[in-house]
């Protein structure tokens, strides 16, 4: 919005020429989302507390009963900040921007209904797993179908560290892209179990995709690094910047001891947005490295459940997801969170090397 309002004025006032630069708008998109979270955070927490929307804590698992009743559904604030910043600073004629908005808003709605049923209507399980998965596939599948039909969209895969192999999935890309978005959404959701864990890790991953998006959208840099050039995808740097700013702003209140939790209304759309930007920038497989922490957390649940069913009750971990396993081992919550953040940063740096190592 600001881009469309102010950039045309550059012919009269040269200072407004800065709005043409993606880097400038990315910085201020991040600052905008951060500021909105910091300014509205205290009011939002008070309002949620007045409405008695408190976190339900299961009695099975680590002793987190002291957190019961902590205000939740903070994802309303996070995603609201992201979408506001994006609408203010993005070029709204850009196709990929609207794909991101559609996916993020769609998963935001799914998470909102789930949290509303659980936290407000006091239905302990919220949306059924089947209903939640169905609507996730509908939103992600719809976005990937539109991408597939978009003229010039490349359905070939980019394989990290390999430049010679680029398999073309054709219409199968719709299924693959849907899997990436839905899988990423649920992986972030599973990671959201300790104060600040998912929020901080998400900020790191979004920062890397901010770089990926800029590279993919810049023809000269993309050509030099031999990565797929996706015309127009540079605008997604601004969206990723908003994700980083919103996550950092929310972390101010979500750090241990958390004053508010994000809930599914935050974790589901954050993960979906990460998956969607990976698809749009043709860095889908790199997400396994960038979001390696989320992958590990999700795999720990899959392995735990699979072994439990196949062996009739045996467990690989003391508890899944993985962060709860370390809690059961006696690690302090803050120690687990900080160490997982370190892992997320190391994986992010490793993923950045895929731009050069091919």
N, C-alpha and C positions, 0 to 999 in steps of 0.2 A: 504493500500500500504506500509506504513512504517512498519506495523506489519509483513508483509510478507518479507520485505527486511531486517529488522534488527533483528527480533526475532531469526531467524535461526543462527545468529552469537553468541547466548548466549553460545554455546558449546565452543567457543574460548575466548569470553569476557563475563564474568559473569554479567557485568553491564547491558547487553541487556536482561537479564532475566526479567527485570521489564515490558517488553512488553507483557508478558503473563497475566499480571494482568489487569482485566477489570477496576478496580478503577483508575489505573494509566492512562490508555488510555482515560477514561471518562474525567478526569481532563484536559488532554492536548487537547482533542477534543473540550472541552468548551473554553479553552484558544485560540485555533486556530481559531475557528469561531468568537470569540470576537475580536481577533486581526485583522482578515481580514476585519470585518465591520469597525473597528475604523480606520484602515490604508486606506482602499479604499473609506470610506464614503465621505470625502471632494471632492475627484476626481469624484465620482459617482454623487454627488449632482450638481457639476459644469457642468458635461456632460449632465445631464438631463435638467438643466436650459438652456444650449446652444441649445438643441434640442427642447426647448419650450414645454416640456411635463409637463404641469401644471395641478393641480387638478381643476376639474370642481365642483363648489359649487352650489347646488340647492338654488333657491331664497325662496322656501318654507321651513320654519323651523327656528331654532335659527340663530342669526345673525353671520354667519361665513364668510361673504363675504370678510373680510380682508384676509382670507386664500386662496382665489382664486388665482391660478397661482403658488402656492407652488409646488415645484417638487414632483412628485409622482412616482409610480412603483418601490418604494424602496424594494419591495419583491424580485426583481431580485438580489439585494445585500444580503438580508437575506437568501434566499433559496440557492443561490450560495455558500454562506459561510458554510451553513449546509452540503450541499452535498460534498463540498471540504473536510471539516473536517472529515466527515464520511468515505470518500474514503481513506483518509490518515491513519486513526486510527482504522478502523474496520477490523475484520477478514472477508475478502470478499468471503470466502467459506461458510459463514453462510446464510442459507435460509431466515431467517427473515429479515436480513439486506437488501436483494434485494427486498423483499416485501415493506419495508419502502421506499426504493429509488424509486421504481416503482410508489407507491401511491403519494409520495411527488412531484416527477418530473411530473407525469400526471396532478395533480391539479395545479401545477406551470404553465404548458402549457395552461390549461384552463383559468387561471387567466390572463396570459400574453395576450392571444388573446382578452379577454374581455377588458382589460385596453388599449390595442393597438387600438382597434376599437373606444373606447371612448375618450382616451386622445390624440392619435396621428392622427387618421383618423377623429376625431371630430364627431363621431356618439354618440349622447347624451346617448344612452342606452346600448351601447356595444353589447355583445352577448344577444340574447333573453333569457328570463328566461327558456323557454322550451329547447333551445339548450344547455344552461349551465347545466341544471339539467340532460339532457340526457347523456352528456359526463362525468359528475360526477358519474352517476350510472354505466356507462361503465367501468370506471377506478376502482372504488371501488368494483363493482361486479366481475370484472376480478380478482382482488387481492383476494377477499374472496372465489372465486371458486377455485383458486390455493391452498389457505390455506385448504379448505375443502378436496381437493384431496391429500394433503400432508400426507404421512403415519404417523400415530400416532397423528395427530392434534385432540385435544379434542373439541367436539362440545357442551359440557355441559356448562351451565352458572354458574358463580360464583356470589352468591348473598351476598352483603356486610352485615356484622353482623350475617350471618346465615351460618352454616357449614353443616347442615343436608340436605338441599334442593339444588339440582343441576340438574335442568331439562335439558334433552338432546334434542336439537333442530334438530338433524340430518341434512338433506339437507336444512332445513329451516334456518340453521345458515348462509347460504350464503345471504339470504334476510336480516337477522338481522344484520350481520356484515356490509353489504352495507348501511343499515340505520344508523348505528353508525358512519361510516366514513363520509357519505354525510351530516348527521345532524350536526356533529361536525364541519365540514368545514364551513357550512353556519352560524352556531351559532357564530363562531369566526368572520366571515365576518360582521355580524350584529353588533358585539361589537366594531368594528373598526370605531368609529365615533368621538372620541375625541383624542387629542394629547397624545400618550403614553398609552392609556387605554388598547387596545388589546395586545400591545407589552409586557407591564409589567405583565398583567394577564396571558399571554401565558407562560412567563418565569417561573412563579410560578407553573402552571399546569405541565409543562414539567419537572420541578425539582422533583415533586412528582412521576411522571411516571418513572423517572430515578431510583428512589428507588424501585418502583414496579417491574421494569424490572430486576433489580439486584436480588431481592428476588425470583422472579419466575424462574430465571435461575440458582439458587444455590440450589441444592437438599437438603442439610442439613437445610438451613434456611427455605426453603419452607416447608419442613416436620415439622419443629418445630412450624412454624406459621400456619400450616395446610392450606396452600394456594396451588393452582395448580402449580405443577412443570412443566415448559415448557422448555425442554432441548434446549439450544442454545439461549434462549431469553435474557440471560444476556448481550449479545452483544448490545441489544437495549438501554442499559444504555448509551452507547457511543453516539448513535444517539440522545438520549434525551439531553445528555450533550451538543452536538452541537447546539441543538435547544435553550437551555438556553443561551449559549454563544452568539449566533447570535442575539437573542432577546435583550439581555443586550447591545450588541454593537450597535444595531440599535436604541435602546432607547436613547442612547447618543445624537442622532440627532433628534429623534422623540418626545422627551420630550417637553412640552409646553414652549415657542412657537416653534412648530415643524419646522425644516428646510427641512423635507422630509416626505412624507406619504408612507405607504407600498403598498396601492392599493390592488385590488383583487389578483394580482400576488403574494402578500405576505399572506394575510389573508386566502385565500382559501387553499393553501397547508399547512399552519401552522395548521389550524383546522383539515385537513385531516390526517396529520401526527400524531396529538394527538389521533384521532379516531383509526388510524391504530395500534398504539402502544398499545392502550387499548385492541384491538381485539387480537393482537399477544400475549400479556401477560395474557390473560384471566381475565382482570379486566375491562370488558366492562361496567357493571352497575355502577362500582365505578366512571366512568367518569361523571355520573350525579352529584356526589358530588365534585370531583376534579375540573371539569369545571362547577360548579354550577352557577358561574357568567354568563358564556356564555349561559347556559340553561335559566336562568332568562331573559336575554336579548332577546333570541329567543322567549320565551313564551310570553313576553310582546307584541311582534309584532303579534304573532298568535292570542292572545286574542283581541288586538286592532282591527285587521282586521275582525275577526269573529263577534265581537259585532257590529262593524260599518255596516257590511253587513246584520246582522240579525235584527237590529233595524232601519235600514234606515238612518244612519248617526250619531248615538250617539257614544261617545267615552268614554272609561274607563280612558285613560291617556290623558294628554295634547298633547303628541306626542310620538310616538314609533320610535326606541327602548327606553328602560327605561331611559337611560342616557339623552336623549333629553327631557324627561318629567321633570327631575330635572332642566335642563337648563331653561325650560319654567317657572319653579317655582322661578327662580332668583338665583339659585346656581351658583357659579363661576366654570368654567371648571376645574381648578386645584383641587378644593375641591371635585368635583364629581369623578375625576380620582383617587385621593389618597384614598378616602373613598371606592371606588370600589376595589382598590388594597387590602385594609384591608380586605374586604369581601372575596376576592379571597384567601388571606393567611389563614384566619380562616377556610374556606371550605377545603383548602389543608391540614391543620392540622387535621381537622375532618376526612378527607378521610384516612390519615395515620393511624388513630386509627383502621380502619377496618382490618388492618393486624393482630391486636391482639385480638380485640373484636369479637369473633365468638361463 
